[in-house]
Every structure is written in C-alpha cells, then in structure tokens.
Amino acid sequence: MEKYLYLAVNLFAISFPLIRSFEPKIRFASKWTALFPALIITAIFFLVWDHWFTVIGIWEFNPRYLLGIFIFQLPIEEWMFFFTVPFACIFIYEVLIYFFPRDIFKPLGKPFVFLMIPILLVLAILNLDKLYTSVNFFVGAIALGLHWLIFKDKYMGRFLFAYLVHLIPFIICNGILTGGLTPEPVVIYNNAENLGIRIWTVPIEDTIYSMTLLLMNVSLFEFFRSRKTIQSSKSY
C-alpha cells in the first residue's frame, strides 16, 4: 500500500474541491473554461522546472511511495500534483471571494509586492550557491513583478487571502510528502541546495515555490475569465 501514498495525497487535495465544484452557490464548475487553460500553462512551466531540478539532483522521488510510472523522469504523481493542488487552491480562492465579497486584503497588496520583491532578490543573490533557494526566490520575485505590472492591485488582495488560507492544507500535504508521517520522505531534497530551514518537515523555500505556483494560476485564471466576460458582453 505504500506505493499509493503520493497518489493518495493528490486525491486528498482534489477530492473535496472536485465534489463541491457543482455546488449551486459558488458554481466552480462553470469557471472551468477559464481555469483549465491556466492550469495547463502553469503546469508546463513548473514541469519543465521540476524536470530540470530532478535531472541535476536538487530533489528526487522515493520509489517506495510511487506507482512506478514515469514521464520524462518525473513520476506520474508529480504530473498530477501540478493539476490537483492548483485546482484545489483556485477553489479556495473562489470560495473566499464568495464568502468575503469585500476585498479585505487589498490595502496590503502593494506593500506586500514592494516588500517581497527586494527581499526575495536579496536572498537569491546572497544564496547563489544554493540553487533551489536562488532560482526559487528569483522566479518568485519575477512572478510578483509581472503580476503587478499587468494587474496592479486588482487581484493581489484576493490572492494574499487565498495564499494565507492555503498554507494550512499546503503544510499538511507537503509535510506528508517530505516525511512528516513516514519513515522516509516521498520527495527527497538535496539540502546542500536549500537553506536547511524547515516548517515541520517542509523546506522554507517551498512556501515561495507554492506562492509562485498559486500566483501564476490566479493571474492566468483571472486573465482568461476576463476575456470570457468581454466576449460574452460583446455577444449581446
């Protein structure tokens, strides 16, 4: 049964959001035409990154907890991860919009961006010898900068709220994958390439990695949703 662990984490992440996608109030399923292109584009970027880091030994996957199906040296469960987890995160994003119509975090959007970008850039430069830390922080800073250039603070408050809430299931799922409940981790990190700071068993860098993953999905989701809205208005 051990070989189903990573698969089980994926299914756990997506199960409730998928079941509740057809709930009549939030109507998450009706937004899939904007969601799926966002998931696919973001997944391509992260899978390329993931493959590169796997090849050069930044991390590896423990066969003990895998089905044994690999595509481009990545287990099938890792491919699933970049769809199941963002699907669940965008569901959280939409649920929070429904239950909190007022964008309560909007005033924090600009300070967050203008504080995080220099912090991430400085940390990346100071840790050029640690590839996961430096690349991860550089990419996070670029993602924040691009989002701000395109959208300003239109969605940043909503994103921040979802990001903070998502940290709870994120720590649980990632904690399982990094050995929090098992004798060996599912994902094995080369600690020479990160800061060695962990939340439970989760490398601190993963919180930025997850931030970028969620931000790219939110940015593209809102872009495709706005295009759909414009096209629908024109049809009338």
N, C-alpha and C positions, 0 to 999 in steps of 0.2 A: 504493500500500500504506500510505502514511502515515495515511490516514483510518481505518485499523483499529487504530491504536495504543492508544487508550483502551479499546476493546473487548478488545484482547489483554491489557491489564493486568487487566481484570475476569476474563477467562477463566483467566489465570495464577493469580490469587488463589484462585479457587474449584476449580480442576481437581483438585488432589491431595486436598483435604478431601472433595470430592464422590465421587471414586473410592474413597477409603478409608472412606466412610460405612457401607459394608456389611461392613466387616471384623468378624469374629465376636467379637473380644475387647472392643473399645470399643463396638461396636453403636451408632454415632452415629445411624444412620437410625431406630432405634427411639425416639429422643428428638425427632424432628422435630415431633411433635404439640405439644410444649412450645416448640420452637424457632421455628416459623413464626409463631405469634401475636406472639412477642417481636420478631422481625424486622420484621413489618408495622407494629406500633405505633411502634417506634423509627424506622423509615424514614419514616413520616408526619411525625413531629416534625421530623426532620432535613431532609426535603424542603421543608417549609414554611420552615424557617430558611434553607435553601440558596436557595430561590426569592427570598426577601426580599433576601438579600445580593447575589444576581445582579442584581436589579432596581435596587438602589441603588448598584451599582458597586463593591462590596467585592472581587468577583472576576468573572472572565469566562472563557469557554471558547474555545479556539483552534479555529476551524472546520477548519483544516488537518489535524487529527488526529481528526476526528469523522465519524460516518456521515452526519450531517446531519438526523437525526430528532430533533425537539424536542417535548417535552410541557411546557406551562406554562413556556416559555422555558428549560427545562433539557434538555440533550441526553440521549438515551436511555441513554447510557453512565453518566451521573451517577445516573440512577434505579437502574441495575443495581448501581452502587457500594455503595449502602446495603443491598443484599442479599448480594452476593458477599463483600464484605470482612467484615461481621459473621458471616456463615456460617463463613468461614474462622477468624475469631477465637474463636468459640464451640467450634469443632472443636479448636483449640489448648487452650482451657480444659478441655475434656473429656479430651483426651489427657494433659494434665498431671495431672489427677485420677487417671487410671488408673495412670500410671507413678510417681506420688508420692502414695500413699494418705494419708500424713500431711501435714496442713496446715502445712507448714514456715514459711510466711509469716504465719500467724495472729497471732503476737505483735506484728507490725508494723502490723496493720490499724488499731488505734485511734490509735497515734502518727501514722500516715500521714494519716488523716482529719482529726485535730485540728491537724495542722501545715499541711496543704494548704489547708483551707478559709480560714483567715485570710490565708495568703499570696496565694491567688487573689483574695480580696476586696480586699485592699490594692492589688494590682497592677491590678485592674479599676478601682478608684477613681482611682488615680494616672494612668490612661491613658484617661480618658473621652473624650478627643479622638481615640482610635484605636478605631473601632467593632468591628473584628474582635477585637482584644485584650480590650476591656472586656466585650463581650457574651459572648465565648467563656469568659472566666475567671469571670464571674458565673454562667453556666449550669453550668460545671464544679463550682463551689462548691455550688450548689443541688443538683446531682445527688449529690454526695458526702454532703451533709447529709441528703437524703431517704433515700438508701440506708441510712445509719447509723440513722436514726430507725426505719426499718421492720425492718431485719435485724441491727442492731448489727454484731458482728464475725463473724457466721456464715459469710459468703461473702467477706469482704474480703481475707483472706489468699490465697484461691484466685484472686480477681480480680487481685490485685497480681502474683502469679506469672505469670498469663497476659498481663497488660499488659506486663510487662518482656520476656517472650519475644516478644510480638507486635511489639515495636518494631523488631526486625530486618527482617521482611518489610514492615513498615509504611514504614520508611525507604527500602527498595528500591522499592516500588510508588509511594510518594508522590514519591520522588526522580525517578522517570521522568516522573510527571505534572507535576512542577514544573520540568522542563527539564534534568534531570541528564544525559540521554543524547541530547538532541535540540537542534537549533539554536534552537527556540522552545519555551516551556512549553505543555503542554496546558491547564493551569489557570493563568490569569494573575491574580496578586494585585495589588491596589492597595496599594502599600507605604506610602502615607500613612495607611492604616488598620491597620497592624500595627507591631510593634517593630523590624522590619528585621533580626532575629536569625535566622540560618538554620543548620540542621544539614544539611550538603551543600547542597541547594537547597530544603530543606523549611522553611517558616516555623516558628519555635519554638511558635507558637500551635497548630499542627496536632497537636502531641503531647497537648495538653489536649483539643482537639476529639476526637481519637481516644480519649482516656481516657473522655470522656463517652459517646461512641458505644458503646464496649465495655461500660461500666458499666451503661448503660440496658438493653442486650441481656442482660447477665448477670442483672441484677435481675429482669427480666421472665421470662427463661428459667427461673430458679430458682422464681419465683412460680408459673408455670404447671406446672412439674414437680412442685412440692409439692402443688398442687391435684390433679393427676392421681394422685399417690401416695395421697392421702387418699381420693379417690373409689374407687380400686382396693381399698383396705383395707376400705372400707365395703361393697363388693360381696360380700365374703366373710363 
